[in-house]
Amino acid sequence: MNQQGAARPPVKSADRTLELLEALAAGGPRGLVELARELDIPKSSLHGLLRTMSQRGWVETDATGTRFGLGVRALQVGAAYLDSDDALGLVNATLDALAERFGETVHLGRLDGPNVVYIAKRESAHPLRLFSAIGRRLPAHATALGKALLAQRTDADVDRLLDWPLPALTPHTVTTPEALHAELAVIREHGHAVDREENTEGIMCLAVAVPLRRPAVDAISVSIPLARLRPTTEADILADLHHHAAALTAAAHLLT
């Protein structure tokens, strides 16, 4: 079918290669049998694919040669993505300023389907901190970053974007359409999102969308353990987030 926009089936070998890379990125090193079962690929086909990817540096094996993980080429491609991202260059100074002011973990997150992906981060200055890593994917509905970005869209668009039913990461995670729609309405009214132990118990996260594109796909956040919250902490962080978001919005024309 040659009509513009018509769906076409993926190339099988390319589809399997990308499936394998995504599986290794999400779950870490695994054995051949486990990968074959998870991906529903015959072991003989998967073994040939792994051999080719190992020769090209995309996959590495352990000392026994029986467990497979991502190779250095995957790092090179990921680093190239970040190096070529003009939005990241624009936001870096903001991340530095927020980290210096509050001493807490700061993230830049990007919406990717029903998930949010950490694109950049600044570590907390404290031993007690949120664990995170660049490239980590989390359900958008369970994070302040994700909710700030979902609120940039209509409820109908959100319903099409998310994978229902929504998973609960903690007992505090919002999982029903009614509860999520109500929270997104509040976020649209106030301009920021709050995650109170919805992603990680004991951690609160505050976030605002950064509309460098329309609708926004990027958001910035500050995460803080509840044990370090003081009466004015939340208000101070939100004031700074709104200030920086406004400045970044004004500078968005630099990306065009």
C-alpha positions in Angstrom: 0.0 0.0 0.0 1.6 3.3 -1.1 -0.9 5.8 0.3 0.8 8.5 2.4 0.6 7.7 6.1 -0.5 4.1 5.5 0.9 1.6 8.0 3.5 -0.8 6.7 4.7 -3.9 8.4 8.2 -3.6 10.0 11.2 -5.3 8.5 11.5 -8.4 10.6 15.2 -8.5 11.1 15.4 -4.8 12.0 12.4 -5.2 14.3 14.0 -8.0 16.2 17.3 -6.2 16.5 15.6 -3.1 18.0 13.5 -5.4 20.3 16.6 -7.0 21.6 18.4 -3.7 22.2 15.3 -2.3 24.1 15.0 -5.5 26.2 18.7 -5.3 27.2 18.4 -1.6 28.0 15.3 -2.2 30.2 16.3 -5.4 32.0 20.1 -5.7 31.9 22.2 -8.7 30.9 20.4 -12.0 30.4 21.0 -15.5 29.1 20.1 -16.8 25.6 17.2 -18.9 26.8 15.7 -16.1 28.9 15.9 -13.6 26.0 14.5 -16.1 23.5 11.5 -16.7 25.8 11.0 -13.0 26.6 11.2 -11.9 22.9 9.6 -15.0 21.4 12.5 -15.5 19.0 13.8 -18.9 18.1 17.1 -19.6 19.9 18.9 -20.3 16.7 17.8 -17.0 15.2 18.5 -15.1 18.4 22.0 -16.6 18.7 22.9 -15.4 15.2 21.6 -12.0 15.9 23.6 -11.8 19.2 26.7 -13.0 17.4 26.4 -10.3 14.7 25.7 -7.5 17.3 28.6 -8.7 19.4 30.9 -8.4 16.4 29.7 -4.8 15.9 30.1 -3.8 19.5 26.4 -3.4 20.3 26.3 -6.4 22.6 28.9 -7.7 25.1 29.1 -11.1 26.8 30.3 -12.0 30.3 33.4 -14.1 31.0 31.4 -17.3 30.5 30.0 -16.2 27.1 26.5 -17.1 28.2 25.1 -13.8 29.4 24.5 -10.8 27.0 24.3 -7.1 27.8 24.6 -3.8 26.0 27.9 -3.0 24.4 29.8 0.3 24.1 28.2 1.2 20.8 24.9 1.6 22.6 26.6 4.2 24.9 28.1 6.0 21.9 24.7 6.4 20.2 23.0 7.5 23.4 25.8 10.0 24.1 25.4 11.3 20.5 21.7 11.8 21.0 22.4 14.0 24.1 25.2 15.9 22.4 23.0 16.8 19.5 20.1 17.9 21.6 19.8 21.7 21.5 17.1 21.7 24.2 19.5 20.1 26.6 22.1 22.8 25.9 19.5 25.4 26.7 18.4 23.8 30.0 21.7 22.8 31.5 22.3 26.1 33.2 18.8 25.9 34.8 19.6 22.4 36.1 22.9 23.7 37.6 21.1 26.7 39.3 18.4 24.5 40.8 20.9 22.0 42.1 23.1 24.7 43.6 20.2 26.5 45.3 18.5 23.5 46.9 21.2 20.8 47.0 18.6 18.2 45.8 18.3 15.9 42.8 17.2 17.8 39.7 16.0 16.2 36.5 15.1 17.0 32.9 12.5 14.5 31.7 11.1 13.9 28.2 7.8 12.4 27.4 8.1 9.2 25.3 4.7 7.6 24.7 3.2 6.7 28.1 6.5 7.1 29.8 8.9 9.8 30.9 12.6 9.4 30.3 15.4 11.1 32.3 17.4 13.1 29.8 19.7 14.9 32.3 20.2 15.1 36.0 22.1 16.8 38.8 22.8 14.7 41.9 21.7 15.6 45.4 24.4 16.9 47.7 23.0 14.6 50.5 23.6 10.8 51.1 19.9 10.3 51.4 18.6 10.9 47.8 16.4 9.6 45.0 18.0 6.8 43.0 17.8 7.6 39.3 19.9 7.3 36.1 19.9 9.1 32.7 17.9 7.0 30.3 15.6 5.5 33.0 12.0 5.2 31.9 9.1 5.6 34.3 5.3 5.6 33.8 4.4 9.2 33.2 1.3 9.1 35.4 3.4 8.2 38.4 5.9 11.1 38.2 5.7 14.8 38.6 7.6 15.2 35.4 5.2 13.0 33.5 2.1 14.6 35.0 3.3 18.1 34.2 3.7 17.0 30.5 0.4 15.0 30.4 -1.4 18.2 31.6 -0.2 19.9 28.4 -2.5 17.6 26.5 -6.3 17.2 26.5 -7.8 14.4 28.5 -8.7 12.6 25.3 -5.1 12.7 24.1 -3.9 11.5 27.5 -6.3 8.5 27.4 -5.0 7.6 24.0 -1.4 8.0 25.1 -1.4 5.9 28.3 -1.5 2.1 28.6 -4.6 1.3 30.7 -5.0 0.0 33.3 -2.3 2.2 34.9 0.3 0.4 37.1 0.7 1.4 40.7 4.4 1.9 41.6 3.5 2.6 45.3 0.2 2.7 47.3 0.0 6.4 46.5 0.1 6.2 42.7 -2.9 7.5 40.9 -4.3 4.7 38.7 -7.9 5.5 37.7 -8.9 7.8 34.7 -11.2 9.8 37.0 -8.5 10.5 39.6 -5.8 11.3 36.9 -8.1 13.6 35.0 -9.0 15.5 38.2 -5.3 15.9 39.1 -4.4 17.0 35.5 -7.1 19.7 35.8 -5.4 21.0 38.9 -2.0 21.0 37.3 -3.3 23.0 34.3 -4.7 25.5 36.8 -1.6 26.0 38.9 1.1 25.3 36.3 3.0 22.6 38.2 2.8 19.0 39.2 3.5 17.3 42.5 4.4 13.6 43.1 3.9 12.7 46.7 5.4 9.3 47.1 3.7 8.1 43.9 7.0 7.0 42.3 9.1 6.3 45.3 8.0 6.1 48.9 9.5 8.8 51.1 10.2 11.1 48.1 8.3 14.1 46.9 8.9 15.6 43.5 7.9 19.0 42.1 7.9 19.7 38.3 6.9 22.2 35.6 6.7 21.7 31.9 9.1 23.6 29.7 7.3 24.5 26.5 10.3 24.6 24.2 8.0 22.8 21.7 4.2 22.8 21.5 2.8 20.8 23.2 5.7 20.5 25.6 7.7 17.3 25.7 10.3 18.4 28.3 9.9 19.2 32.0 12.2 20.0 34.9 11.9 18.8 38.4 13.4 18.8 41.9 13.1 15.7 44.1 13.4 15.8 47.9 13.1 13.2 50.7 10.1 14.0 52.9 12.6 13.8 55.9 14.2 17.0 54.7 11.1 19.0 54.0 10.7 22.2 55.9 7.6 24.5 56.1 8.7 26.7 53.2 10.7 24.2 51.1 7.9 23.3 48.7 6.9 26.9 48.1 10.5 27.9 47.5 11.2 25.1 45.0 7.9 25.9 43.1 8.8 29.6 42.9 12.2 28.8 41.4 10.7 26.2 39.0 8.2 28.7 37.7 10.8 31.4 37.4 13.2 29.1 35.4 10.3 27.7 33.2 9.3 31.3 32.2 12.9 32.2 31.3 13.3 29.0 29.3 10.0 29.7 27.5 11.2 33.1 26.6 14.4 31.6 25.2 12.6 28.9 23.2 13.1 30.9 19.9 16.8 30.1 20.1 16.0 26.5 19.1 14.3 27.5 15.8 
